Every structure is written in C-alpha cells, then in structure tokens.
Amino acid sequence: MAVDVECRWSHEAWEPCRFEADAVGSRWNLAFNDHRIQFEHDGTGLMRMRINERSSWNSVQASWSEEGALCWGEVCARGDLPMD
C-alpha cells in the first residue's frame, strides 16, 4: 500500500513524500528529500527507525504534534496515513 502525504524533519518546511507500507502497522517507509526512512513496530509498543539502509536502527516513540501530524523522533508526517 502506498499513499502520498507530507513529511518534514524537525521544524523544517513540509514537503511531499510517499508513505509505503509492507505490512500496515508493523513495517512502513517514508520516502522524501532523497531519503528512505524505514520503520518497524513489533506490536508491543516498541518502534524503531533507520534512515536509509546503511544506518543503524534507533528506538523512537510516536507522538502527535500540535498541528495534528504523526511524529517519530524528528520525523513527522501528515495526511491520510493508513496505520491500522
């Protein structure tokens, strides 16, 4: 499954990105700004993220921003995110 959304790093400007889910709710990617950010969720509340395939995995917490975007660490996405 893939949908177009908007993403940003930290508090930079929003830009178009692509949300792609291998298994909705457990493995997904955000592709933007020449990066592919991978996410994994094991179903127990533990999530991890890595930027491109050569970096190491880091634990992240999901949170909602004041403007209604879903964020994982410094990366945020907004739009029709199919997370269930």
C-alpha positions in Angstrom: 0.0 0.0 0.0 1.3 3.5 -0.9 -0.1 6.9 -0.4 1.1 10.5 -1.0 1.4 12.5 2.2 3.6 15.4 3.5 6.7 15.0 5.7 9.3 17.1 7.4 12.4 16.9 9.5 12.2 18.6 12.9 10.6 22.0 12.2 11.6 22.4 8.6 9.1 23.1 5.8 6.6 20.4 4.8 7.3 18.6 1.6 5.7 15.9 -0.5 6.6 12.4 0.5 5.5 8.8 -0.1 4.2 6.5 2.6 4.7 2.9 1.7 3.6 0.0 4.0 4.8 -3.6 3.6 2.6 -4.7 6.5 0.3 -1.9 7.6 1.0 -1.1 11.3 4.2 -3.1 11.5 6.6 -2.1 8.7 6.5 1.1 6.7 8.7 3.7 4.9 8.6 7.4 4.2 10.4 8.5 1.1 11.3 12.2 0.8 14.2 14.6 0.4 16.4 11.8 -1.1 16.0 9.6 1.9 14.1 6.5 2.7 13.2 6.2 6.3 12.2 2.7 7.5 10.1 2.0 10.5 9.3 -1.2 12.3 6.7 -1.8 15.1 6.6 -5.1 16.9 3.0 -4.8 18.3 4.1 -4.3 21.9 4.6 -0.6 21.6 8.3 -0.8 20.6 9.2 1.1 17.4 12.4 1.6 15.7 13.5 3.7 12.7 16.5 4.0 10.5 17.4 6.4 7.7 18.4 4.7 4.5 19.5 1.1 4.7 23.1 1.7 5.8 22.3 3.3 9.1 21.6 1.6 12.4 18.2 1.1 13.9 17.1 3.6 16.7 14.2 3.3 19.1 11.6 6.0 18.6 8.3 7.0 20.2 5.3 8.0 18.2 3.6 11.3 19.2 1.1 13.8 17.8 2.3 17.3 17.1 0.2 20.4 17.9 -0.8 20.6 14.2 -2.1 17.1 14.0 0.9 15.4 12.4 2.2 12.0 13.5 5.9 12.2 14.5 8.6 9.6 15.2 11.5 11.4 16.8 12.4 14.3 14.5 10.4 13.0 11.5 6.8 13.9 11.1 4.1 13.0 8.5 0.6 14.4 7.9 -2.1 13.2 5.6 -4.2 10.1 5.2 -1.8 7.7 7.0 -3.1 4.1 6.9 -1.7 2.8 10.2 -4.3 0.2 11.1 
